[in-house]
């Protein structure tokens, strides 16, 4: 492979890591803002949405840390 003509696995890995870091920062900011809700306005739909987010994040964490259904 000629240098400079194709991305290396490391280049792509770093780009993906930076993408994930950005998503995590955005999620943390959203969490800090109580997912754009006000305590007086929270309803069961908000609970369902937050549960959905938690389910997806749990699956990612289980996969990353080899827990739950991904346990070795």
N, C-alpha and C positions, 0 to 999 in steps of 0.2 A: 504494500500500500504506500502510495506516495504521500509524503508529509504535506499536510495542508489541504489535501483534496477530499478526505473523508474524516468524519468524526471518529474519535476513538471511543471505546466503551467508557473510559473515564470521563471524557467530555460530556457524553450523554448522561451518565450517572450524575455528574455534578449539576447539570441543567435540570434534571428531574428532582434532585434534592432541593435545589433553590426554589423550584415550583412548589414542592410540598411545604418548604419553610414559609413561603408566602401565604399558602392556604392556611397553615397553622396560625400564623400571625393574625390573619383576617378573622379566623374563628375565635381566637382569644379576645380580640377586640369586640366582636359581636357578643361573646359571653360576658365580658365586662359591662356591656350595655344591656345586660339581661335579655339578650336576643331581641332587642328593639321592642320590648314590651314594658308596660307600666303595671305595677302590682294590682291596681284597681281594674285593669282591663283584661287580665288573664282569664281565659276560658279553656274548656276542654280541648278545643282545637289547638290551642297553643301547647297544651300538654302532649297531645298526639304528635305535633310537629317536633317538639323537643325529644320525645321518645324515639321518633324515627331517626333523628340525627344521632342520638346515643346508640341506637342499634347498629348503624353503619360504622360509627367510630369503634364500637366494641368489636365488630368483626375485623376491622383493621388492626386493632391492638392485639386481639387473639392471634391473628396471623403473624404479626411482627414479633410477638413474645412467645409464640408456640404455646398458647393457652387455649382453653375451651376446646372446640372441635379440632383445633390445629395442634393440640398437645401431642407431643411425641411419645 
